[in-house]
Amino acid sequence: MVGFWGRRKREADERQGQVDDALAGQARTALVTADERIRATDDELAFASAELGESATADLRTALAAVRQHLGEAFQLHQLNHDEIPDTPEELRTRNTRIVQLCDWAEEVLDERTEALRAQVERVREAPRIAQGVRDDVERLRSRIPETRDTIERLGARYSASALHRIRLTADEAERLLDFAVQSVELSERRRTAGRNEDATLALETATESVRRATSVLDGVDGFEVEAMRAQSTLAEVIDDSRSDLARAASLPRTGALDAAIRDLETALSTVSGAHGARDPFADLSALSQANAALDAAVERAQRPLPSLDHVRHDVGAADRALDVADRLINGHRGWIGADARTRFAEAQRLRSELDPLVAPEETRERAQQLARRTTQLADEAVRLAQRDIDSARPDDDDWGGWVGRGQRGGGPLGGGGASVLGPVLGGVLLGGLLDDIFD
């Protein structure tokens, strides 16, 4: 048996030795790879600094310094692995693991920084093509400006100034943006010729953004005309629908809310359909749609049977009676009532406090009835839960507590169960001179 366990240990040691040898080889490879990566990144940094400038490459320069510092630690650990001082397998394993971690971290940091810088370098190298693209876009957009001016003039005659405020900028502003884009391209080329690559890149990005804004202005004018026409078409449909709704509402039983909604919609209709000259179709559509929706809501309420004032007051009275029962039961058994019953009772009281202002007005009477019935429901739940708590707190097999003669409860004039009764009794179950009678 001893030989068996010894063989198992030797096999385990051999397997661990193979794993440690592989880890040591991985650490040596990682060190060589990381060192070569630092050399290559150093060359990339020099080229990038020449093309982009010092400030644009500051992040990569900082990262490279940090990687060199931490990789120095890795080389120091590697040297400790090969000095004349013997090391235990655990020490070698720990150092090699740390070396691999440091080299992997260095690779990740350099990958992240060089990838971000590579995109900037590509933009610099593509600068001539981008500049030509900006000039082409400027010429194309300039050809749209006369048509845009005609469109704005046509819109000004058709729509009000408030409607035209939705057009963010004008054709003149678009033209100024295009002029600025050309000036920025020329500035970029001059700065690049002078070796000021950072300024050149910034000027070219400014030119690109100016073209984008000019395009947005011109597209916004065309888009406004389409949206205004769509709003006018929808407005005509809403006008027809509103007139039909008014005709149907006239045959319904009249209520105050319905009369007010009819007046508001008639006013909105007369304002929109009877007006002449330039209008704001978006504002007209919004106002008429709101008045139409208000009438729909009033019609829906008018078609529902409105509870009578007597019925609502009856429900409120039922809620008050249920609250009274719950109040007497809960406050009369304070020592026995749990949190569930008291929470239901408190919520019922809160709802009841909101009821009175809602009872008389027609528009809130239905809500008052709902609150009253919910108050009754909560009060009834509070009573049921309170009764459950009282029943569970009573001694088993005895509705009145442990009286004298129950030998198994002994110990005092009330027996052993007297304490279980006196707690709630003192809380209010038995009042007045009844306690004196018990102890006399």
MOJO-V805114 format. One record per residue. SS is DSSP state (@ for helix, = for strand, . for the rest). OMEGA is omega in whole degrees, -180 to 180 (NA if undefined). D_FIRST is the distance of its C-alpha to the first C-alpha in Angstrom with 1 decimal. Layout:
ss=(SS;SS)
omega=(OMEGA;OMEGA)
d_first=(D_FIRST;D_FIRST)
This chain:
ss=(.;@;@;@;@;@;@;@;@;@;@;@;@;@;@;@;@;@;@;@;@;@;@;@;@;@;@;@;@;@;@;@;@;@;@;@;@;@;@;@;@;@;@;@;@;@;@;@;@;@;@;@;.;.;@;@;@;@;@;@;@;@;@;@;@;@;@;@;@;@;@;@;@;@;@;@;@;@;@;@;@;.;.;.;.;.;.;.;@;@;@;@;@;@;@;@;@;@;@;@;@;@;@;@;@;@;@;@;@;@;@;@;@;@;@;@;@;@;@;@;@;@;@;@;@;.;@;@;@;@;@;@;@;@;@;@;@;@;@;@;@;@;@;@;@;@;@;@;@;@;@;@;@;@;@;@;@;@;=;.;@;@;@;@;.;.;.;.;.;.;@;@;@;@;@;@;@;@;@;@;@;@;@;@;@;@;@;@;@;@;@;@;@;.;.;.;@;@;@;@;@;@;@;@;@;@;@;@;@;@;@;@;@;@;@;@;@;@;@;@;@;@;@;@;@;@;@;@;@;@;@;@;@;@;@;@;@;@;@;@;@;@;@;@;@;@;@;@;@;.;.;.;.;.;.;@;@;@;@;@;@;@;@;@;@;@;@;@;@;@;@;@;@;.;.;.;.;.;=;.;@;@;@;@;@;@;@;@;@;@;@;@;@;@;@;@;@;@;@;@;@;@;@;.;.;.;.;.;@;@;@;@;@;@;@;@;@;@;@;@;@;@;@;@;@;@;@;@;@;@;@;.;.;.;.;.;.;.;@;@;@;@;@;@;@;@;@;@;@;@;@;@;@;.;.;@;@;@;@;.;.;@;@;@;@;@;@;@;@;@;@;@;@;@;@;@;@;@;@;@;@;@;@;@;@;@;@;@;@;@;@;@;@;.;.;.;.;.;.;.;.;.;.;.;.;.;.;.;.;.;.;.;.;.;.;.;.;@;@;@;@;@;@;@;@;@;@;@;@;.;.;.;.;@;@;@;@;@;@;.)
omega=(179;178;179;-180;176;178;178;-180;179;179;178;179;179;180;178;177;178;178;180;178;178;179;178;177;178;179;180;179;-180;179;-180;-179;-179;179;177;180;178;179;-180;180;177;177;179;180;180;179;-179;178;179;-177;-174;-176;-174;-176;-179;-178;-177;-179;179;-180;178;180;-179;178;179;180;178;-179;-178;177;173;175;180;178;179;177;179;179;177;179;-173;177;-173;-178;180;-180;174;177;-180;178;179;-179;-180;-179;-179;176;179;178;180;180;-179;-180;177;178;180;179;-178;-179;-179;177;-178;-177;-178;178;178;-179;-178;179;179;179;179;179;179;-179;179;-175;179;179;179;180;179;177;177;180;179;180;179;180;179;-179;177;-179;180;-173;178;178;179;178;178;-180;180;178;179;179;180;178;-174;-173;-177;179;179;177;-178;176;177;173;-169;-177;-177;177;177;179;177;180;178;178;179;176;-180;178;179;179;180;177;179;177;179;-180;179;-180;179;177;180;179;179;-171;179;178;-180;179;179;-180;180;176;177;178;179;180;179;177;180;180;178;177;180;179;-177;178;180;178;179;-180;179;-179;179;-179;179;178;178;179;178;179;178;180;178;179;-180;177;179;-180;-179;178;177;179;178;179;178;-178;-178;-178;-177;174;-173;173;180;-180;-180;179;-180;179;178;180;-179;-179;177;178;179;179;-179;179;-175;-173;-178;-177;178;179;-176;-179;174;-175;-180;178;178;-180;-180;-178;-178;180;178;179;179;179;178;177;178;179;179;178;179;178;-179;-180;176;178;-179;179;-180;-180;179;180;-180;179;176;178;178;177;178;178;179;179;179;178;-180;179;-180;-179;-178;-178;-175;-178;176;-179;-173;-177;-173;-170;-180;-174;-177;-179;-179;178;178;-179;179;179;177;178;180;179;-180;-180;-180;-168;-166;-179;-175;-171;-172;-177;-178;-175;180;-175;179;177;178;179;178;180;180;-179;177;177;178;-179;-180;179;177;177;179;178;-179;-180;178;179;176;180;180;-179;-178;-178;-180;177;180;174;-179;-179;-172;-180;-177;-180;-179;-180;175;-173;-177;179;-171;175;176;-177;180;-176;-178;-179;-178;-178;-178;178;-173;180;179;177;179;177;176;-179;177;-172;170;-173;-178;179;179;180;-177;-175;179;NA)
d_first=(0.0;3.8;5.4;5.1;6.5;8.6;10.0;10.9;12.7;14.5;15.7;16.9;18.7;20.3;21.6;23.0;24.6;26.3;27.6;28.9;30.6;32.3;33.4;34.9;36.8;38.1;39.3;41.2;42.8;43.8;45.5;47.5;48.5;49.6;51.5;53.4;54.1;55.7;57.9;59.0;59.7;61.7;63.9;64.2;65.3;68.0;69.4;69.2;71.0;73.7;74.2;73.6;74.3;72.3;72.2;70.8;67.9;67.1;64.0;62.4;63.4;61.8;58.6;58.4;58.7;55.9;53.6;54.4;53.6;50.1;49.3;50.0;47.1;44.9;46.1;45.5;41.8;41.5;42.9;40.5;37.6;39.1;40.5;39.5;37.5;33.7;32.3;29.0;27.7;28.7;32.2;32.6;31.5;33.9;36.8;36.4;36.3;39.5;41.1;40.6;42.0;45.1;45.9;45.6;47.9;50.3;50.5;51.2;53.9;55.7;55.5;57.1;59.9;60.8;61.0;63.4;65.4;65.4;67.4;70.1;70.3;70.8;73.6;75.3;75.1;76.5;79.3;82.1;81.2;80.8;84.2;85.9;84.3;85.7;89.2;89.0;88.0;90.9;93.4;92.2;92.3;95.7;97.1;96.1;97.9;101.4;100.2;98.3;101.5;103.4;100.7;100.8;104.6;104.4;101.9;104.0;106.9;104.9;102.6;103.0;101.8;99.1;97.7;97.8;95.8;92.8;93.3;91.4;93.4;96.5;97.4;98.7;95.4;93.6;96.0;95.3;91.6;92.1;94.3;91.7;89.0;91.1;91.7;88.0;87.3;89.9;88.6;85.1;86.4;88.3;85.4;83.1;85.7;85.9;82.2;81.6;78.9;77.8;81.4;81.7;78.7;79.8;83.3;82.0;79.8;82.9;84.9;82.3;82.3;86.1;86.3;83.8;85.9;89.1;87.6;86.6;90.2;91.8;89.4;90.0;93.7;93.2;90.5;92.8;95.6;93.3;91.9;95.4;96.6;93.7;94.4;98.1;97.1;94.8;97.5;100.0;97.6;96.9;100.7;101.2;98.3;99.6;103.1;101.7;99.6;102.8;104.6;101.9;101.6;105.4;105.1;102.4;103.1;103.7;101.6;101.8;98.7;99.9;103.3;101.8;99.5;102.5;104.6;101.8;101.3;105.0;105.3;102.5;104.1;107.5;106.1;104.1;106.5;109.7;108.9;110.5;109.6;106.3;103.4;99.7;98.2;94.8;96.2;98.5;95.6;93.5;96.3;97.3;93.8;93.2;96.4;95.6;92.2;93.8;96.2;93.5;91.7;95.0;95.8;92.4;93.0;96.5;95.3;92.9;94.6;95.1;94.3;97.5;97.8;98.0;94.8;93.0;94.5;93.4;89.8;90.0;91.4;88.5;86.1;87.9;87.7;84.0;83.5;85.5;83.5;80.2;81.7;82.7;79.4;77.1;79.2;79.9;76.1;74.8;72.0;70.6;70.9;67.9;67.7;68.1;71.4;72.8;71.7;73.6;76.6;76.7;76.5;79.3;81.5;80.9;82.0;85.0;86.2;86.5;88.6;92.2;93.2;91.9;93.9;97.4;97.0;96.8;94.2;91.7;92.6;89.9;87.3;88.7;88.3;84.6;83.9;85.7;83.7;80.4;81.5;82.1;78.7;76.9;78.8;78.1;74.4;74.6;76.3;73.6;70.7;72.6;73.1;69.4;68.6;71.2;70.0;66.3;67.4;69.3;67.7;66.4;68.9;71.6;74.1;75.8;73.1;72.3;75.5;76.2;75.2;71.7;69.9;66.5;67.7;69.8;70.3;73.7;76.8;75.1;71.9;68.4;69.2;72.1;70.2;69.1;72.7;74.3;72.4;74.0;77.2;77.6;76.9;80.1;79.6;82.1;84.9;87.8;88.5;86.0;83.5;86.1;86.8;83.2;82.9;86.4)
